């Protein structure tokens, strides 16, 4: 249940191609604006990304053996707003907002869109806000950058059975690098994330006034490593396959996890401003209460 939410935030990635040798004035947004590419001064990037994770299997305590459970559903909407602030297009600043809705106990996958909030088997609401900065540190390597964000939990702490989100202050830094090849038709994109969860430990939470389950990740590091191979059938479209190996590393909370996820998806430029993207992911293995479900995602991105 809880481990599944950790991956939802990372599906919000644009899988495009960029090559500094090409004339970018003739390239579409799909090709030019990869996660590695920053905005020009005064340019805006607004993205609405929606992910539905649903699971009917998970692994046991301290093992990778799976067993069946009643269906659990987790929906996340992530809104990202960035703007360029430097004359050399090497610094962007912005905010990230997240809205979540979860339900448990065997309800249908689409029932999560009812956004119920009874505290027993359904929770929903605005959960986090994060100031964020994007930096291209080396002028000589334009296809390498990083994004650093500080996620602050703003939802009410309630002593209820249902889980909504991590009760953590989460500092995450993502490193991006891509390389286009094959005459501009192919691209390899890599990402390494370093996320640190801070906050009250699960054992110190008061079960009469607080939700201990939402503190499972406190005092840990989240380390996903991802690779994407993209193909561009046209200047306005891309198809990709991806693989991810992630670790939740114990830094004092006596809890660790890891998982492997595989997926595929695509992206299309609808207008000069608006892009649409869709993806599918499957958790193929995991360890220690890791969910083995599926993620369905769709997003819209406006570059102004």
Protein Blocks (a to p, Z undefined) as FASTA:
>chain_A
ZZmmmmmmmmmccdddddfkbcfklpcfklmmgfklccdehiacddddddddddfbdcde
hiabdcdddddddddddddddddfbfnlpaccddddddddddeehiafklmmnopaehlm
gccddfbdcddddddfblklmmbccdddddddfbdcdddfbdfbdcddddddddddddde
ehopaccdddddddddedddfklpcfklpcfklmmmgoiadddddddddddfbfkbccdd
dddddddddehlopacddddddddddddfblmbccdddddddfbdeehiacddddddddd
ddZZ
